[in-house]
Amino acid sequence: MKNIKSLILAIVALFAVLPMAASAAVGWSNYSASSFSAAQEQGKTIIVDVYADWCPTCRAQAPILDELRKDERLADAVFIRVNYDDDKAFLRAHRIPRQSTILVFEGGEEKARSIAETNRDRLRTMIIGAL
C-alpha cells in the first residue's frame, strides 16, 4: 500500500512538471550571459522569464508567456528563461528579488518589470506596452 501511494505521488509530481518542461522547449532559450549580451548589443527586444520549476506562480505564467510568443508584435523578440535557482549572477545584476519575475528589455535598457503577475490581461498589457 505504501509503494502504491509513493507511485501515485510520483505520477502526480510528473504531471505537475510536464507543462513547464513543455513550454520551455517551445521557442524559449535558456539564459547564458553571452547570448543575453549579444541580444542586447543587437538592440533586440528581450523578454526574460525568471522561473523556478517548483514555483506555482511560474507555472501559471507559462501559458500566458507562450501565447505572447505567438503575437506578431513580438515576432522578432528573444525569449529567455532564467533559472532562479541556478543563474544567481543574473539575479544580482538585475536586482531580481524572487522567481516569477518578468522583464522586458530593449537592447540594454530595462523597459518593464512584473513580479508574480498571473492575470493574463495585466501581464500581456505590461509586455506589449513596453514595446
DSSP file (Angstrom, degrees, kcal/mol; ACC not computed):
  #  RESIDUE AA STRUCTURE BP1 BP2  ACC     N-H-->O    O-->H-N    N-H-->O    O-->H-N    TCO  KAPPA ALPHA  PHI   PSI    X-CA   Y-CA   Z-CA
    1    1 A M     >        0   0    0      0, 0.0     4,-2.0     0, 0.0     5,-0.2   0.000 360.0 360.0 360.0 -40.7    0.0    0.0    0.0
    2    2 A K  H  >  +     0   0    0      1,-0.2     4,-2.1     2,-0.2     5,-0.1   0.883 360.0  51.6 -64.6 -38.8    2.9    2.4    0.9
    3    3 A N  H  > S+     0   0    0      2,-0.2     4,-2.3     1,-0.2    -1,-0.2   0.863 107.4  52.8 -66.1 -35.4    4.5    1.7   -2.5
    4    4 A I  H  > S+     0   0    0      2,-0.2     4,-2.6     1,-0.2    -2,-0.2   0.917 108.8  49.4 -66.6 -42.8    1.3    2.5   -4.3
    5    5 A K  H  X S+     0   0    0     -4,-2.0     4,-2.5     2,-0.2    -2,-0.2   0.915 111.4  49.5 -61.7 -42.3    1.0    5.8   -2.6
    6    6 A S  H  X S+     0   0    0     -4,-2.1     4,-2.2     2,-0.2    -2,-0.2   0.908 111.0  49.7 -62.7 -42.2    4.5    6.7   -3.5
    7    7 A L  H  X S+     0   0    0     -4,-2.3     4,-2.2     2,-0.2    -2,-0.2   0.915 110.9  49.2 -62.8 -44.3    3.9    5.7   -7.1
    8    8 A I  H  X S+     0   0    0     -4,-2.6     4,-2.5     1,-0.2    -2,-0.2   0.916 111.1  49.7 -62.7 -43.9    0.8    7.9   -7.2
    9    9 A L  H  X S+     0   0    0     -4,-2.5     4,-2.4     1,-0.2    -1,-0.2   0.889 110.2  51.1 -62.9 -39.0    2.6   10.8   -5.7
   10   10 A A  H  X S+     0   0    0     -4,-2.2     4,-2.0     2,-0.2    -1,-0.2   0.899 110.9  48.2 -64.7 -40.6    5.5   10.4   -8.2
   11   11 A I  H  X S+     0   0    0     -4,-2.2     4,-2.2     2,-0.2    -2,-0.2   0.914 111.4  49.7 -66.5 -42.9    3.0   10.4  -11.1
   12   12 A V  H  X S+     0   0    0     -4,-2.5     4,-1.5     1,-0.2    -2,-0.2   0.917 111.0  50.0 -61.6 -43.6    1.2   13.5   -9.8
   13   13 A A  H  X S+     0   0    0     -4,-2.4     4,-1.4     1,-0.2    -1,-0.2   0.891 108.8  52.8 -62.4 -39.9    4.5   15.3   -9.5
   14   14 A L  H  X S+     0   0    0     -4,-2.0     4,-2.0     1,-0.2     3,-0.3   0.921 109.0  48.3 -61.9 -45.3    5.5   14.3  -13.0
   15   15 A F  H  < S+     0   0    0     -4,-2.2    -1,-0.2     1,-0.2    -2,-0.2   0.777 108.1  55.7 -68.8 -25.6    2.3   15.7  -14.5
   16   16 A A  H  < S+     0   0    0     -4,-1.5     4,-0.4    -5,-0.2    -1,-0.2   0.830 113.2  41.0 -72.6 -31.5    2.7   19.0  -12.5
   17   17 A V  H  X S+     0   0    0     -4,-1.4     4,-2.2    -3,-0.3     3,-0.4   0.763  97.0  77.6 -87.9 -28.0    6.2   19.5  -14.0
   18   18 A L  H  X S+     0   0    0     -4,-2.0     4,-2.9     1,-0.2     5,-0.2   0.870  89.7  53.7 -55.2 -44.3    5.4   18.5  -17.6
   19   19 A P  H  > S+     0   0    0      0, 0.0     4,-2.3     0, 0.0    -1,-0.2   0.912 111.3  46.4 -59.9 -39.7    3.6   21.7  -18.6
   20   20 A M  H  > S+     0   0    0     -3,-0.4     4,-1.9    -4,-0.4    -2,-0.2   0.917 114.0  47.8 -66.9 -42.5    6.6   23.8  -17.5
   21   21 A A  H  X S+     0   0    0     -4,-2.2     4,-1.2     1,-0.2    -1,-0.2   0.901 112.5  49.5 -65.2 -40.2    9.1   21.5  -19.3
   22   22 A A  H  X S+     0   0    0     -4,-2.9     4,-0.7    -5,-0.2     3,-0.4   0.912 111.0  48.3 -65.8 -42.6    7.0   21.5  -22.5
   23   23 A S  H >< S+     0   0    0     -4,-2.3     3,-0.7    -5,-0.2     5,-0.3   0.851 107.0  56.8 -69.0 -31.8    6.7   25.3  -22.6
   24   24 A A  H 3X S+     0   0    0     -4,-1.9     4,-0.5     1,-0.2    -1,-0.2   0.816 104.7  53.6 -66.4 -28.6   10.4   25.7  -22.0
   25   25 A A  H 3< S+     0   0    0     -4,-1.2     2,-1.2    -3,-0.4    -1,-0.2   0.672  91.0  82.5 -80.0 -16.2   11.1   23.6  -25.1
   26   26 A V  T << S-     0   0    0     -3,-0.7    -1,-0.2    -4,-0.7     3,-0.1  -0.699 121.5 -44.7 -97.9  87.0    8.9   25.7  -27.4
   27   27 A G  T  4 S+     0   0    0     -2,-1.2    52,-0.4     1,-0.2     2,-0.4   0.468 100.1 123.6  78.8   2.6   10.9   28.7  -28.5
   28   28 A W     <  -     0   0    0     -4,-0.5     2,-0.4    -5,-0.3    -1,-0.2  -0.770  49.1-146.6 -95.7 141.9   12.5   29.7  -25.3
   29   29 A S  E     -a   80   0A   0     50,-2.6    52,-3.0    -2,-0.4     2,-0.2  -0.874  18.8-121.7-102.9 140.4   16.2   30.0  -24.9
   30   30 A N  E     -a   81   0A   0     -2,-0.4    52,-0.2    50,-0.2     2,-0.0  -0.589  44.0 -93.0 -74.9 144.8   17.9   29.1  -21.6
   31   31 A Y        +     0   0    0     50,-2.4     2,-0.3    -2,-0.2    -1,-0.1  -0.297  49.3 165.6 -62.0 135.4   19.9   32.0  -20.2
   32   32 A S     >  -     0   0    0      1,-0.1     4,-2.4    -3,-0.1     5,-0.3  -0.959  40.1-128.9-142.1 143.1   23.5   32.4  -20.9
   33   33 A A  H  > S+     0   0    0     -2,-0.3     4,-2.3     1,-0.2     5,-0.2   0.879 108.1  50.8 -58.2 -39.3   25.5   35.6  -20.3
   34   34 A S  H  > S+     0   0    0      2,-0.2     4,-2.3     1,-0.2    -1,-0.2   0.912 111.7  44.4 -69.2 -42.7   26.9   35.6  -23.8
   35   35 A S  H  > S+     0   0    0      2,-0.2     4,-2.2     1,-0.2    -1,-0.2   0.883 114.8  49.7 -70.5 -36.0   23.5   35.1  -25.7
   36   36 A F  H  X S+     0   0    0     -4,-2.4     4,-2.1     2,-0.2    -2,-0.2   0.935 112.8  47.3 -64.3 -46.0   21.8   37.7  -23.5
   37   37 A S  H  X S+     0   0    0     -4,-2.3     4,-2.7    -5,-0.3    -2,-0.2   0.898 110.7  51.8 -61.4 -42.7   24.7   40.2  -24.1
   38   38 A A  H  X S+     0   0    0     -4,-2.3     4,-1.7     1,-0.2    -1,-0.2   0.916 109.6  49.2 -62.4 -43.7   24.6   39.5  -27.8
   39   39 A A  H  <>S+     0   0    0     -4,-2.2     5,-2.2     1,-0.2     4,-0.3   0.886 111.9  49.7 -63.8 -38.5   20.8   40.2  -28.0
   40   40 A Q  H ><5S+     0   0    0     -4,-2.1     3,-1.6     1,-0.2    68,-0.3   0.929 109.3  50.7 -64.8 -45.2   21.3   43.4  -26.0
   41   41 A E  H 3<5S+     0   0    0     -4,-2.7    -1,-0.2     1,-0.3    -2,-0.2   0.817 107.5  54.3 -63.4 -30.5   24.1   44.6  -28.3
   42   42 A Q  T 3<5S-     0   0    0     -4,-1.7    -1,-0.3    -5,-0.2    -2,-0.2   0.491 114.2-119.3 -81.3  -3.2   21.9   43.9  -31.4
   43   43 A G  T < 5 +     0   0    0     -3,-1.6    -3,-0.2    -4,-0.3    -2,-0.1   0.725  56.1 163.6  74.2  21.5   19.2   46.1  -29.8
   44   44 A K      < -     0   0    0     -5,-2.2    63,-2.9    -6,-0.2     2,-0.5  -0.283  46.6-110.8 -70.9 154.9   16.7   43.2  -29.7
   45   45 A T  E     -B  106   0A   0     31,-0.2    33,-2.9    61,-0.2     2,-0.5  -0.781  40.8-163.9 -78.8 128.6   13.5   43.2  -27.6
   46   46 A I  E     -Bc 105  78A   0     59,-2.6    59,-2.7    -2,-0.5     2,-0.6  -0.976  14.1-162.3-124.3 124.0   14.2   40.6  -24.9
   47   47 A I  E     -Bc 104  79A   0     31,-3.0    33,-2.9    -2,-0.5     2,-0.5  -0.929  14.5-163.8-103.1 121.1   11.5   39.0  -22.8
   48   48 A V  E     -Bc 103  80A   0     55,-2.8    55,-2.3    -2,-0.6     2,-0.6  -0.921   8.6-166.0-112.1 127.0   13.0   37.4  -19.7
   49   49 A D  E     -Bc 102  81A   0     31,-2.8    33,-2.6    -2,-0.5     2,-0.9  -0.942   6.4-159.3-111.4 109.2   11.1   34.9  -17.6
   50   50 A V  E     +Bc 101  82A   0     51,-3.0    50,-2.2    -2,-0.6    51,-1.0  -0.805  32.9 164.5 -88.9 108.2   12.8   34.3  -14.2
   51   51 A Y  E     - c   0  83A   0     31,-2.3    33,-3.5    -2,-0.9    34,-0.4  -0.752  34.8-155.0-125.9 165.8   11.3   31.0  -13.2
   52   52 A A    >   -     0   0    0     -2,-0.3     3,-1.9    31,-0.2     6,-0.2  -0.988  24.4-132.2-138.5 137.3   11.8   28.1  -10.8
   53   53 A D  T 3  S+     0   0    0     -2,-0.3   -33,-0.1     1,-0.3   -32,-0.1   0.808 108.9  50.7 -57.3 -30.7   10.5   24.6  -11.6
   54   54 A W  T 3  S+     0   0    0     -3,-0.0    -1,-0.3     4,-0.0   -37,-0.0   0.435  86.6 107.2 -88.2   0.1    8.9   24.4   -8.1
   55   55 A C    <>  -     0   0    0     -3,-1.9     4,-1.7     1,-0.2    -3,-0.2  -0.710  50.6-165.3 -91.1 115.9    7.1   27.7   -8.4
   56   56 A P  H  > S+     0   0    0      0, 0.0     4,-1.7     0, 0.0    -1,-0.2   0.837  92.5  55.1 -66.6 -31.9    3.3   27.5   -8.9
   57   57 A T  H  > S+     0   0    0      2,-0.2     4,-1.8     1,-0.2     5,-0.2   0.909 106.2  51.5 -65.8 -41.2    3.1   31.2   -9.9
   58   58 A C  H  > S+     0   0    0      1,-0.2     4,-1.7     2,-0.2    -1,-0.2   0.895 108.4  51.6 -61.2 -40.5    5.7   30.5  -12.7
   59   59 A R  H  < S+     0   0    0     -4,-1.7    -1,-0.2     1,-0.2    -2,-0.2   0.860 109.2  50.7 -65.3 -34.5    3.6   27.6  -13.9
   60   60 A A  H  < S+     0   0    0     -4,-1.7     4,-0.5     1,-0.2    -1,-0.2   0.834 111.7  48.0 -71.5 -31.7    0.6   29.9  -14.0
   61   61 A Q  H >X S+     0   0    0     -4,-1.8     4,-2.4     1,-0.2     3,-0.5   0.800  93.7  79.5 -75.9 -29.6    2.5   32.5  -16.1
   62   62 A A  H 3X S+     0   0    0     -4,-1.7     4,-2.4     1,-0.3     5,-0.2   0.865  92.0  45.8 -53.3 -49.5    3.9   30.0  -18.6
   63   63 A P  H 3> S+     0   0    0      0, 0.0     4,-1.8     0, 0.0    -1,-0.3   0.852 112.9  51.8 -66.7 -30.0    0.9   29.6  -20.8
   64   64 A I  H <> S+     0   0    0     -3,-0.5     4,-1.9    -4,-0.5    -2,-0.2   0.930 112.0  45.7 -67.4 -45.1    0.4   33.4  -20.9
   65   65 A L  H  X S+     0   0    0     -4,-2.4     4,-1.5     1,-0.2    -1,-0.2   0.877 110.5  53.6 -65.8 -37.4    4.0   33.9  -21.9
   66   66 A D  H  X S+     0   0    0     -4,-2.4     4,-0.6    -5,-0.3    -1,-0.2   0.877 106.8  52.5 -65.7 -36.3    3.7   31.2  -24.5
   67   67 A E  H >< S+     0   0    0     -4,-1.8     3,-1.3     1,-0.2     4,-0.4   0.915 106.4  53.9 -61.1 -43.0    0.7   32.9  -26.0
   68   68 A L  H >< S+     0   0    0     -4,-1.9     3,-1.4     1,-0.3     6,-0.2   0.816  96.0  66.4 -63.9 -30.4    2.7   36.1  -26.3
   69   69 A R  H 3< S+     0   0    0     -4,-1.5    -1,-0.3     1,-0.3    -2,-0.2   0.803 101.2  50.9 -59.1 -27.1    5.4   34.3  -28.2
   70   70 A K  T << S+     0   0    0     -3,-1.3     2,-0.3    -4,-0.6    -1,-0.3   0.539  82.5 110.9 -88.7  -7.7    2.8   33.9  -31.0
   71   71 A D    X   -     0   0    0     -3,-1.4     3,-2.1    -4,-0.4    -3,-0.0  -0.533  68.1-139.9 -70.9 126.7    1.9   37.6  -31.0
   72   72 A E  G >  S+     0   0    0     -2,-0.3     3,-1.3     1,-0.3     4,-0.2   0.744 100.0  66.4 -63.5 -22.6    3.2   39.1  -34.3
   73   73 A R  G 3  S+     0   0    0      1,-0.3    -1,-0.3     2,-0.1     3,-0.2   0.716 107.0  42.7 -68.1 -18.4    4.3   42.3  -32.4
   74   74 A L  G X  S+     0   0    0     -3,-2.1     3,-1.4    -6,-0.2    -1,-0.3   0.128  78.0 116.9-110.5  18.6    6.9   40.1  -30.7
   75   75 A A  T <  S+     0   0    0     -3,-1.3    -1,-0.1     1,-0.3    -2,-0.1   0.827  83.6  38.6 -58.2 -33.7    7.9   38.1  -33.8
   76   76 A D  T 3  S+     0   0    0     -4,-0.2    -1,-0.3    -3,-0.2   -31,-0.2   0.394  93.9 113.8 -98.3   3.3   11.5   39.5  -33.6
   77   77 A A    <   -     0   0    0     -3,-1.4     2,-0.5   -33,-0.1   -31,-0.2  -0.366  63.8-129.9 -75.1 153.8   11.8   39.3  -29.8
   78   78 A V  E     - c   0  46A   0    -33,-2.9   -31,-3.0    -2,-0.1     2,-0.6  -0.908  17.1-153.5-102.7 129.2   14.1   37.0  -28.0
   79   79 A F  E     - c   0  47A   0     -2,-0.5   -50,-2.6   -52,-0.4     2,-0.4  -0.921  17.1-178.9-109.0 118.7   12.5   34.9  -25.2
   80   80 A I  E     -ac  29  48A   0    -33,-2.9   -31,-2.8    -2,-0.6     2,-0.5  -0.956  17.9-150.7-124.0 133.2   14.9   33.9  -22.4
   81   81 A R  E     -ac  30  49A   0    -52,-3.0   -50,-2.4    -2,-0.4     2,-0.5  -0.899  10.0-161.2-101.3 127.0   14.3   31.8  -19.3
   82   82 A V  E     - c   0  50A   0    -33,-2.6   -31,-2.3    -2,-0.5     2,-0.7  -0.937  18.0-132.4-107.3 123.3   16.5   32.5  -16.3
   83   83 A N  E >>  - c   0  51A   0     -2,-0.5     4,-2.9   -33,-0.2     3,-0.8  -0.663   9.4-153.4 -80.4 116.4   16.6   29.7  -13.8
   84   84 A Y  T 34 S+     0   0    0    -33,-3.5    -1,-0.2    -2,-0.7   -32,-0.2   0.821  93.6  47.7 -59.3 -33.6   16.0   31.3  -10.3
   85   85 A D  T 34 S+     0   0    0    -34,-0.4    -1,-0.3     1,-0.1     3,-0.2   0.711 124.6  26.9 -82.2 -20.3   17.9   28.5   -8.6
   86   86 A D  T <4 S+     0   0    0     -3,-0.8     2,-1.2     1,-0.1     3,-0.3   0.759 105.5  66.3-113.8 -33.1   20.9   28.5  -10.9
   87   87 A D     X  +     0   0    0     -4,-2.9     4,-1.7     1,-0.2     3,-0.4  -0.400  53.1 149.6 -97.3  59.2   21.5   31.9  -12.6
   88   88 A K  H  >  +     0   0    0     -2,-1.2     4,-2.5     1,-0.2     5,-0.2   0.801  66.1  60.4 -65.3 -31.8   22.4   33.9   -9.4
   89   89 A A  H  > S+     0   0    0     -3,-0.3     4,-2.6     1,-0.2    -1,-0.2   0.917 106.4  47.6 -63.6 -41.6   24.8   36.3  -11.3
   90   90 A F  H  > S+     0   0    0     -3,-0.4     4,-1.9     2,-0.2    -1,-0.2   0.920 110.9  52.0 -62.6 -43.2   21.8   37.5  -13.5
   91   91 A L  H  <>S+     0   0    0     -4,-1.7     5,-2.5     1,-0.2     4,-0.4   0.915 113.0  44.0 -60.4 -44.1   19.6   37.9  -10.4
   92   92 A R  H ><5S+     0   0    0     -4,-2.5     3,-1.0     1,-0.2    -1,-0.2   0.930 112.4  52.0 -66.2 -45.1   22.2   40.0   -8.6
   93   93 A A  H 3<5S+     0   0    0     -4,-2.6    -1,-0.2     1,-0.2    -2,-0.2   0.818 120.5  33.5 -62.6 -31.3   23.0   42.1  -11.7
   94   94 A H  T 3<5S-     0   0    0     -4,-1.9    -1,-0.2    -5,-0.2    -2,-0.2   0.260 107.5-119.3-111.7  10.9   19.3   42.9  -12.3
   95   95 A R  T < 5 +     0   0    0     -3,-1.0    -3,-0.2    -4,-0.4    -4,-0.1   0.931  43.4 177.9  52.3  54.8   18.2   43.0   -8.6
   96   96 A I      < -     0   0    0     -5,-2.5    -1,-0.2     1,-0.1     3,-0.1  -0.806  13.0-171.9 -90.8 114.6   15.7   40.2   -9.0
   97   97 A P        -     0   0    0      0, 0.0     2,-0.3     0, 0.0    -1,-0.1   0.735  61.9  -4.0 -81.4 -22.0   14.1   39.6   -5.6
   98   98 A R  S    S-     0   0    0     -7,-0.0     3,-0.3   -48,-0.0   -48,-0.1  -0.985  76.8 -83.9-161.9 166.1   12.2   36.4   -6.4
   99   99 A Q  S    S+     0   0    0     -2,-0.3   -48,-0.2     1,-0.2    17,-0.1  -0.154 100.6  55.4 -66.2 173.3   11.1   33.9   -9.1
  100  100 A S  S    S+     0   0    0    -50,-2.2    16,-2.8     1,-0.3     2,-0.5   0.752  75.3 141.7  66.2  28.0    8.1   34.7  -11.2
  101  101 A T  E     -BD  50 115A   0    -51,-1.0   -51,-3.0    -3,-0.3     2,-0.5  -0.864  35.0-161.8 -98.8 132.1    9.7   38.0  -12.3
  102  102 A I  E     -BD  49 114A   0     12,-3.0    12,-2.4    -2,-0.5     2,-0.3  -0.958   8.4-172.5-115.4 130.6    9.1   39.0  -16.0
  103  103 A L  E     -BD  48 113A   0    -55,-2.3   -55,-2.8    -2,-0.5     2,-0.5  -0.921  12.4-156.6-122.3 147.5   11.4   41.6  -17.5
  104  104 A V  E     -BD  47 112A   0      8,-2.3     7,-3.4    -2,-0.3     8,-1.5  -0.993  15.5-174.3-123.4 125.6   11.3   43.4  -20.9
  105  105 A F  E     -BD  46 110A   0    -59,-2.7   -59,-2.6    -2,-0.5     2,-0.6  -0.908  20.7-159.0-115.6 145.1   14.5   44.9  -22.4
  106  106 A E  E >  S-BD  45 109A   0      3,-2.6     3,-2.0    -2,-0.4   -61,-0.2  -0.956  77.4 -51.9-114.7 105.6   15.0   46.9  -25.5
  107  107 A G  T 3  S-     0   0    0    -63,-2.9   -66,-0.2    -2,-0.6   -61,-0.1  -0.483 123.7 -17.7  60.9-128.0   18.7   46.4  -26.1
  108  108 A G  T 3  S+     0   0    0    -68,-0.3     2,-0.5    -2,-0.2    -1,-0.3   0.461 118.8  93.5 -88.4  -0.6   20.5   47.1  -22.9
  109  109 A E  E <  S-D  106   0A   0     -3,-2.0    -3,-2.6   -69,-0.1     2,-0.5  -0.816  71.2-134.7-102.5 126.7   17.7   49.1  -21.3
  110  110 A E  E     +D  105   0A   0     -2,-0.5    -5,-0.3    -5,-0.2     3,-0.1  -0.648  25.7 176.6 -73.5 124.5   15.1   47.5  -19.0
  111  111 A K  E     +     0   0A   0     -7,-3.4     2,-0.3    -2,-0.5    -6,-0.2   0.733  59.7   4.1-101.5 -29.5   11.7   48.8  -20.1
  112  112 A A  E     -D  104   0A   0     -8,-1.5    -8,-2.3     2,-0.0     2,-0.3  -0.993  53.9-166.9-157.2 157.0    9.3   47.0  -17.8
  113  113 A R  E     -D  103   0A   0     -2,-0.3     2,-0.4   -10,-0.2   -10,-0.2  -0.993   2.6-174.9-148.8 140.8    9.1   44.5  -14.9
  114  114 A S  E     -D  102   0A   0    -12,-2.4   -12,-3.0    -2,-0.3     2,-0.5  -0.999   9.2-157.0-137.2 138.5    6.4   42.5  -13.4
  115  115 A I  E    S-D  101   0A   0     -2,-0.4   -14,-0.2   -14,-0.2   -15,-0.1  -0.968  72.4 -20.0-122.0 120.4    6.6   40.3  -10.3
  116  116 A A  S    S+     0   0    0    -16,-2.8     2,-0.5    -2,-0.5   -15,-0.1   0.692  82.9 158.6  64.0  23.7    4.2   37.4   -9.6
  117  117 A E        +     0   0    0    -17,-0.4    -1,-0.2     1,-0.1    -3,-0.0  -0.677  12.1 163.2 -81.0 124.6    1.6   38.7  -12.0
  118  118 A T        +     0   0    0     -2,-0.5     2,-0.6   -54,-0.0    -1,-0.1   0.353  38.6 111.8-120.0   1.3   -0.7   35.9  -13.2
  119  119 A N     >  -     0   0    0      1,-0.2     4,-2.6     2,-0.0     5,-0.3  -0.693  62.2-146.0 -77.9 118.7   -3.6   38.0  -14.6
  120  120 A R  H  > S+     0   0    0     -2,-0.6     4,-2.5     1,-0.2     5,-0.2   0.898  93.8  45.7 -52.8 -50.4   -3.5   37.4  -18.3
  121  121 A D  H  > S+     0   0    0      1,-0.2     4,-2.6     2,-0.2    -1,-0.2   0.914 114.5  46.5 -65.6 -43.6   -4.6   40.9  -19.3
  122  122 A R  H  > S+     0   0    0      2,-0.2     4,-2.2     1,-0.2    -1,-0.2   0.907 114.5  47.2 -66.6 -40.5   -2.3   42.7  -17.0
  123  123 A L  H  X S+     0   0    0     -4,-2.6     4,-2.1     2,-0.2    -2,-0.2   0.926 114.3  46.9 -67.3 -43.8    0.7   40.6  -17.9
  124  124 A R  H  X S+     0   0    0     -4,-2.5     4,-2.9    -5,-0.3     5,-0.4   0.924 112.5  50.4 -61.1 -44.5    0.0   41.0  -21.6
  125  125 A T  H  X S+     0   0    0     -4,-2.6     4,-2.4    -5,-0.2    -2,-0.2   0.896 109.3  51.3 -62.1 -41.4   -0.5   44.7  -21.3
  126  126 A M  H  X S+     0   0    0     -4,-2.2     4,-0.8     2,-0.2    -1,-0.2   0.934 115.9  40.5 -62.0 -46.5    2.8   45.2  -19.4
  127  127 A I  H >< S+     0   0    0     -4,-2.1     3,-0.8     2,-0.2     4,-0.4   0.958 120.1  41.6 -70.6 -51.2    4.8   43.3  -22.0
  128  128 A I  H >< S+     0   0    0     -4,-2.9     3,-1.4     1,-0.2    -1,-0.2   0.879 111.6  57.7 -65.0 -36.7    3.1   44.8  -25.1
  129  129 A G  H 3< S+     0   0    0     -4,-2.4    -1,-0.2    -5,-0.4    -2,-0.2   0.724  97.8  62.1 -65.8 -21.2    3.1   48.2  -23.5
  130  130 A A  T <<        0   0    0     -4,-0.8    -1,-0.3    -3,-0.8    -2,-0.2   0.605 360.0 360.0 -79.7 -11.9    6.8   48.1  -23.1
  131  131 A L    <         0   0    0     -3,-1.4    -1,-0.2    -4,-0.4    -2,-0.1   0.498 360.0 360.0 -73.8 360.0    7.4   47.9  -26.9
